[in-house]
């Protein structure tokens, strides 16, 4: 969960994040300072809990379900949620982060100068 929080993998800190685990709560691993809801499925499976969360959501189109479980992905997609595999989610977010790290700021006159130079070279 620290990875999700520190790398801002869910975008804005205002986005609600729910992580679902099978079993019962173990407080040794929870950090109350994070704004990530951790849900333990208890008597039902984590898969069933995820399906219930998606089904009970007010606006499914605003949900992103990250899972490699085929059944969960099928259910979420057929419900209207956006679905990503775990590797895809982490790779996409890392790629976006790298792309955002270098954004050259050019003035209008600099862009005009570059475009003029490229026209002169390529459009002879």
N, C-alpha and C positions, 0 to 999 in steps of 0.2 A: 504494500500500500504506500510505502514511502516512495517507491518508484513512480507510482501514479501521481502522487501529490507533488513531489519535487520537480518532476519533469512536465508538470501541467498537461498530462496526457488527455485530460478531459476538457481542455480549453479553459473557458472562464471558470473562476472559482465559484461562480453562482450556479453552475451546472450541478445538479444532484447526481451523486455517484453512489451506487449500491453494489457491494461485492457480496456474493452469496456463496456460502460454504456448506458442505454436508456436516451433520453432527451438531454437537452442543458447544456453547460458547466457552472459550478459554481466554480469560482476561490477561494472561501473560503476554500475549502478542498484540493486544489492542492499544492504540495510542489515542487517548481521548481528544487530543489537540487537532486531529485531522477532521476534515469535514466530509469524511467518507463514511457512509452508513455500512456497517458490517452486519450481515444477516446470517444466522446459523439456522439451517433448515429444520433442526430437531427431529421430529418423528417422520416428516416427509422428506423426499429426496430434494437435493438442491435444484435438480431439473424441474421438478414439480413446482417448487417455490418460485423459480424464475418465470415459468409459464404463468403462474398466478399473478405475479407482479406485472407482467406485460398485459395480461388479460384485464386486470383491474385498473390499468392506467387510463387517465382521462384523455390523453392525446398520444396515441401509440406512434404517430409519425415523428414525434420528438425524441423517441427512445433509440439508443444505440445499444445493441446487445453484442457483447464480445464473448465468443465461445467457439470452441472447435467441435463441440458436440453436434452431430448432424441433425438430430431430432430437435434440439433447441434452436438451431439456425433455421430449420424448416418452419417450426412453429412461429418464431419471431417474425420471419420474413412474410409468412402468410397472414400474420396479424397486422402487417403494415409497418413494422419497425425496421430500422436500418440494421444490417447485420455485418459483422466483420469477424474473421478468425483472429486468434490471439496474435500470431506472428504478423499478420497483415496490419493489425491495429498498432503494434509497437513499431513496425517498420515505417508505416505511413506517418506516424507522429514524429519519429526521429528524422525522417526526410523533410517534413515541413519545418522542423526546428532548424535543420541545417540550411534550408533555403532562406529562412527568415534571418539567419545570422549575418548575412552579407547583403545589404541593400544599398547600393551606391546611390547617393543623392546627387542628381544632376540638375542644374538650372536649365531653364528653357533655352538660353543661348548656347549652352554646352551641347544640349541635345541637337539643336539646329546645326551647330558646327559639325558634329559627328555625322549627322544625316547628309549634310552637304558633301563632306569628304567621301562618304560611302557612295553617293551618287556619282561623284567625279571619277572614282576608281572603277565602279562596276557598270555604270551606264554610259560607256564611251560610244 
